[in-house]
């Protein structure tokens, strides 16, 4: 069909055909479908508002985990399965599922669709996207299956086959997709003395948080030196930031009787590690976040803002973006003209992109926190924590989510949606197509600092 013949404006055609915009509309469609399903009478034990259904659907689709009502007591088995499906679709990705369906139907994937997948997976080229998608799906389902089996060995003897199996599958999917949803109102606090449960779930979201391009690189590379620069930085950066976070949380919370203060040394270490890695966009918690020391809360906000890796189930500005920012600062302090790490020069476009991502995210945060400080009856640190958790699609909360006003809930919904799309996708959606110009202007100097 010729779009021009039916009188569709040129602006609308651009909206329809632009991959970032189609990706944005795809998530809107998923959230809308989830909202309609969760509003059905068979989805809830008691009637919920449309805003609550929208909030839950958005939180699940964007794999955030913030909830305004208790998942286990308000939603029926049907409702929880709807939430799981939204988590799986939002976590592993709408586009990857679309590719799987196309491959199963043996249809040819066109260039335009490949560009859309490229945008969804945050790839700079589409040459190896099909291979990435195949490995991604296999890795995701195998990891979730292994995680569920190990959790079953813990929970089936305790809860019985039916409940134990369901709890294992739910938390394995939630953990791998960094969704932050739990069928228990206290998340994993009631299981925080079981090192196997904490280890399995944290391993799931740490692995997925590396990013699927790193997993693919590890699969095909036999030696560390054969890995790409991105994979090396993600692995080294993840080990370093997780170790530093463990030491900080362990030290700050060591004597806090409301969190880990009364635990044995081994339980303190396991829970400190869990709380150190879960802000990297996982959202499940083994201690009461609102009872943590103020310094720990602020440190958690920083970790949430940094987030996980690119092409992962996590959010935030992403770890490699944070590393690029540190490299640019170090380059300036050393008086160098180029950022260099592990024998490779980081391009200026990468540094600029890192700063653009950070500035956009901070701009959205400043605006929304200001609005929520006017509309919500909560402290600044609670509002900031909630906003950062939402836009980083983390899901941790200091307990104010259920008490948010309608305006506050809608603001958090927008933050979760923006956080899932990512700052650059939002910029590409709003920006006009670039026009190459042959004219270059002379350099000028401005005074900074």
N, C-alpha and C positions, 0 to 999 in steps of 0.2 A: 504493500500500500504506500502510495506517495503522500507523505505528510504535508507537502506543500499544497497538494490539490484539495485537501480537506480544510485548509485555512488555519492550520496550527501555527501560532506565532513562532518566529525564529528563536526567541528567548526560551520558550517552553521546550523546543526541540533540543536545545543545548542542555537544559536541565535533565531531560530524559536520557540523553546519550552520554553524559559525563559519568565515568565510573565512580568517583567519590560520592556524587549525589545519589546514584543508584544504590550504593552501599548504605548511605544514610536512610534512604527510603525503605530499604530492606529491613533495617532494624526497627523502623517505625511500624512496618507491617507485622513483624514478629511480636513486638510489644502490644500492638492492637489485638492480635489474635490471642495472645496470652491473657490480656485483660478480659476479653469476652469469655474465655473458657473459665477463668477464675471467678467470674461473676455468676456462673451457673449455680443453681441450688445444690447440685451434687458435688460441687467443689469445696464447699465450706460447711462447717458444723453449725454456724450461725451466720446471719446475713451480714455482709460487709458492704461498705460504700464503694462507689465506682472509683473514687480516688485511691482507696486502699488496694483495690484490684489493680489499678494502673501502677501504683507504687511497687507492689510485689512483682508484677510482670516486668516492669522496667529493671528492678533490682536483679531478677533472675536472668533476664535476657542480656543484661550488661555484665553478668557474673560479678555483682557487687556484694550482695548479702545483707544489706541494711533492710530491716523489717519494721513495720509499724504495728504488726500484730504477731503473736507467737505462731510460728509455722506449724508446729506439732499439734497444738490444741485447737486452732481455728480452721485449718484446712483438712479435708478428708483425704483418704488415700488417693482418690482421683485428683484432688487439688495438688497434692504433693508430687504426683507423677507428672502433672502438667508443669510444675515448677522444675522438675528434673529435666524434662524435655527442653524447656526454655534455657536451662543452664547448659545442656549439651550443645544446643544449637548456637547459643551465644558464645560459648567457650571455645569449642573446636572450630566454630565459625559457619555462618550461613553459606559462604561461598564454597567452603570445602565440602559441605553436604551437597551443594548443587553440583559440584564437579563429580562427586561420587555417583549421584543419580544419572548424570550424563554418561559417565563411563559404563555404568551398568546397562544403559540403554544403547551402548555402542554408537553414540552420536559424536560427530566431529565438533570439537570445541573451537569456536572462531576467535579471531584476534581480539575483537571487542570484549568478549567474555573473559579472555585471558588477561586483558588489561584490568578488568574488574576484579579478578582474583588477585592480580598483582597488588592492587590497592588494598584489598582486604588483608593480605598477608604481609603488607609493608615491604614489598620486594622492589629493588631498583631495576630489575629486568624480569622478563617473563620466560626466559629460556628454560629454567629448571622447575617451573611451578608445578607441573603435573607430577613430577617425581617427588617434590616436596609434599604435595597434598596426599599422595599415596602413603608415604612414610608417616606423615602426620596422623592420618586416620588409624593406621595399624598401631603406631606407638601409643596413641591415646586409648584405644579400646583394650589393648593388651595391658597397659599400665593400670587402667581402671579395674580390669578383671583380676590382676594379681593383687592389687590393693584390697579389693573386696574379699578375696579368698583369705588373705592374712587376717583382716578384721573379723571375718566369720569365725576364725579359730579362737578369737577372744570373746565375741559377743553371742555366738550361738549357744555355748555352754551356759552363759549367764542369762540369756533372754529366751532361749528356745529357737527352733529352726526358723519359724516364720518371721518373728520380730528381729531376730539376730541377723538373718540373711538380708532382710530389707534395710535395716540400719547400716549394714556393711556396704551394700550397694549405693545407698543414698550418700553416705559420707565419703565413699571412694570417688564417686562422680563429682561431688561438691569440692572435695579436696584437690583433685587433679585439675579441675577447671578454675581453681582459685575463687570459687563462688561465695564461700562464707556462710552458706545456708546449713542449718542443722535442724533435726527434728526435735531437739531438746532445747528448752528455753534458756539453759545456761551454757549453750554451745558444748564445749568439751570439758568444762570445769569439773563435772562429776566423774570424769575419767582421767583426771590429770595426774594420778599416781600410777597409771599403767604406761610404762615406757614404750611398749610395743605399739600401742594405739597412737601415741604422740609421734613416734618415729615414722610409722607407716604414712600417716596423713601429711606430716611435714615433708617427707621425701617426695610424695606425689606433687605437692605444689612447688617444691624447689626445682624438681625436674622440669615440670611444665613451664616454670618461670624462667628457665634458661632461654626459651625460645625454640621453636621447631626448626629453624635454620641451623641452630647449633646442634640439635639432636641429629639432624641429617648429616651435618659435617662430621660429627663423631662416628656416625654409622659407616661412612665411606673412608674416613681417614684412620690409618693405623697408628700414627705417631702424632704427638702433640705439635711438633714443628710443622706438620703437614696441614694443620688447621688454618682456617682463614683468620685474619686479624680480628674480625668481629667475634669469632668463637673463642679465641684466646682471651680477649678482653672480658667477655662475658664469664668465662670459667674462673679466671683469676679474680675478677671483680666480685663475683658471687661469693667465692671463698673468703676473700678479705672482708667484705661488708658484713657477711654473716658472722664471722669470727669476732669482729669489732662489736657488732650489735649484741652478741652473746655476752661478751665481757662487760659491756655497759649495763645491760639489763640485769645481769647476775649481781653486779656490784651495787647498783642502785636499789634493787629490791631485796637484797640479801636479808635484811632485818625487818622488812615490812610484813607484819603478821597477817595483814589482810590479803596478801598475795602468796609469796613463797617463804615467808619468814619462819613458819613453823614446820616446814617440810624437812625431810632428810636431805643430806647433801646431794645424793644422786637425783632425787626428785627436783631439787632446786635447779640443778644443771639442765635436766630435760625440759622443765617448764621455762627456764630462761632462754634456752635455745628455741623452743617453740614460739615464744613471744618475740624473739629476735627476728625470726624469719617470716612469721605470719603477716607483719605489716607490709611485706613486699607483695601485697595485693591478694593475700589468701583470705583473711577475714575471720577465720575460726580462732577462738581464743581458749586458753586453758586456765586463765586466771581472770578475775574481774578487772577489766580495763579501768573502770571508774575509781578503783581502789589503789591504782598504781601511783607511785610518787610523781609529783609534778614534772620533775626532770625526765622521768621515764616516759610520761605522756608526750612531752615536747619532742623527745628523741624519736618516739614512735611516729609522730607527725612528719618528721624529716624522712624517716624510712618509707612511709606511705607515699610521700611526694616523689621520691626517687623511683619507687616501683620496681617492676621486674624487667625482663628483657624484651626486645622487639620481637614480633611474631610469636609472642607467648600469650598465655591466657590472662596475664596480669596487666595492670595499667600503670599510671604514673608517667613521669617524663621519660622513663626507661633508664636503666643502669648505664648503658653506653652513652646516652645523652649526658648524664651526670659526669661520666669520665671525660667526655669531650670538653665540657665546661671547665673541669679541673685542669685539663691539658692546656687550654687556652690561657688560663690564669698563670699557670706555671711557665708557659712560653713567654708571656709578657714580663713576668718577674725576672726571668733569666736574660731578658733583652734579645731574645731570638725572634726570627721572622716567621718560622714555621713550627707547627706542633708535631713532634716526633715521638713515637712510642713503639717499642719492640722492633726497631729498625724500619719502621714505616712512617711516612709523612701523612698527616691527616689533612685533607683538603680544606681550603677556606670555606667552600660551600657546606661541608659537614659541620664546621664550627658555627657558621651562620645559622644553619638549620637547628642546631642544638639550642642556640640562644633564642631563636624564634619560638621553638616549642615551649621553652621555659617561660618566656615573657607572656605568651598567649595564655598559658595555664595559670600563671600568677595573676594576670589581668582578670580572667574569669573568676578566680578565687576571691580577689579583693572586692569585686563587685557584688558577688553573692553573699559573702560574709557580711558586708555592710548592710545589705537588705535584711538578712536574718537577724542581725543585731537589733534591728528596728522591730521586727515582727515576732521574735521568739523570746520567751522568758527563760533564758539560760545564760551561763557565763560565757565570756569571750573564748576561753580555751575549749569549752564544750562545743561551741558553734564552729570554731576553726577546725577542731578535730573531726566533726561530722562532715564539714564541707570538703576537707582534704580526703577523707575516707571515701566520699562519694565520687569525686572527680578522679581519684586514682583507682576507682572500682575495687577498693579494698574490702569494705564491709565492717570494719571494726567500729565500735561505738562506745561512748561513755554513758549510754543509757537514755539519751534524750530523743531517740528516733520516734518512739511511740507517742511522745508528748508534743511533737511538732504541730504547729498550726497548719491550716490548709495551704497557706502561702509558703510556709517552710517546707512542707512536703513536696509542693510543686517545684520549688527551687532545687531540692535534692534530686528530684526526678530529672530535671534538666542537667544537673551536674553529672549524674550517672550516665546519661545519654552522651553528653559531650565527652566525658572521660573515656567511654568505650570507643567512640569514633576516633579520638585523638586530635590534638591541636592542629596538626598539619592537614588532616582531612577536612576539618572545619574551615581552615584557611582556603583550601582548594575549592570547597563548595561555594564560598562567598566571593572568591577572587575572580576577576575577569581574565580571559585567556591572554597570555603574554604575547606581546608583539615585538618581534626582533627589529631593532632600529640600527641603522648604519651610522647614525650620528653618535659620537662620544663627546662628552663634555670634559673640560679640563679639571684636574684634581683641585680640591679645595680643602683647607684645614679648619677644624673647629676645636675649641678648647674643651677638654673633658676632665672630670675629676675635680 
